[in-house]
Amino acid sequence: MIIENYDTYGLDDCLITPVAAKSIKSIEQFVGNIIRKSKDDKWCYVDFTPLSPPNNLEVWNHARSYLINQRLQCWVRIDYTGYRNRYKSCFPNVNIDKMVIDHILNRRFAKVFGFNYVRLVHLDKSVNSSSGAGMEYDVINYKNPDGLSKFKESSEEVYYADPSDLIKILNMKVGAFPLDNVRDNSYLFYGKR
């Protein structure tokens, strides 16, 4: 995995995990080896290798922390609609009966920034509902004074998880703006200050 000049939000190497990518080539270069993919490149299973093993941060005591740097990952195009079946095929031993399958990074947000692939994770419905509404509204409706969207396509090939993405992976409610739950749980990723 390459991080060079990418925004990693001041996180330790063990927490740097990609959640969106521009292309299959970007996934291969920045995420890991593709184990299996569809012929039409709509989905792929990736063998991810983290930059470093877990350290002594509190996050690694959380029951779902293994998902942050999960070795086998399921990635799909942002327009792919078979999330649930694809995820179940990738992780046949994970009970998702009462869970929703969602992209860690909001699809609309990913699209605006030019990311065509997103990583999937299983979540409680309430967590999923609390995580995207504010961002979706902002992406669709926020305009600069000149009437143009404030968002522009990223020059980066991948998008690395920020603390709100990590909170979502842990199956904790992110909340809408302000992101109080992210602030209140930032010690998980940065330590107590």
PEHULIN-V913533 format. One record per pair of residues at least 6 apart in sequence whose C-alpha atoms are under 7 Angstrom apart, sorted by the first residue. I is the first residue (numbers start at 1). J is the second residue. If there is no record, write none. Layout:
BEGIN
i=(I I)
j=(J J)
END
This chain:
BEGIN
i=(1 1 1 1 2 8 8 9 11 11 13 13 14 14 14 14 14 16 16 17 17 17 17 18 18 18 18 18 19 19 19 19 19 19 19 20 20 20 20 20 20 20 20 21 21 21 21 21 21 21 21 22 22 22 22 22 22 23 23 26 26 28 31 32 32 32 32 33 33 34 34 34 34 35 35 35 36 36 37 37 37 38 42 42 42 43 43 43 44 44 44 45 45 45 45 46 46 46 47 47 47 48 48 48 48 49 50 54 57 57 57 58 59 59 59 64 65 67 68 68 74 74 74 74 75 75 75 75 76 76 76 77 77 77 78 78 78 78 83 84 96 99 99 99 99 100 100 100 100 101 101 101 101 102 102 102 103 103 103 103 104 104 104 104 104 105 105 106 108 109 109 110 112 112 112 113 113 113 114 114 121 123 124 127 127 127 130 130 130 130 131 131 131 131 133 134 134 142 142 143 143 144 163 163 164 164 167 167 168 174 174 175)
j=(29 30 31 32 30 16 160 162 189 190 51 52 50 51 52 53 54 160 161 68 69 160 161 31 158 159 160 161 104 105 118 119 159 160 161 105 110 115 117 118 119 158 159 27 115 116 117 118 157 158 159 114 115 116 117 157 158 116 117 157 158 34 48 46 47 48 49 46 47 44 45 46 47 45 46 47 44 45 43 44 45 44 76 77 80 75 76 77 74 75 76 72 73 74 75 72 73 74 71 72 73 70 71 72 73 71 69 60 188 189 191 188 65 188 189 170 170 169 166 169 87 90 119 120 117 118 119 120 117 118 119 116 117 118 107 116 117 118 101 101 122 122 123 124 125 122 123 124 125 120 121 122 123 120 121 122 118 119 120 121 119 120 121 165 169 118 165 132 136 136 139 116 151 152 153 152 153 154 153 154 169 171 171 171 172 173 173 174 175 176 173 174 175 176 176 176 177 149 150 149 150 150 182 186 174 182 174 182 174 181 182 181)
END
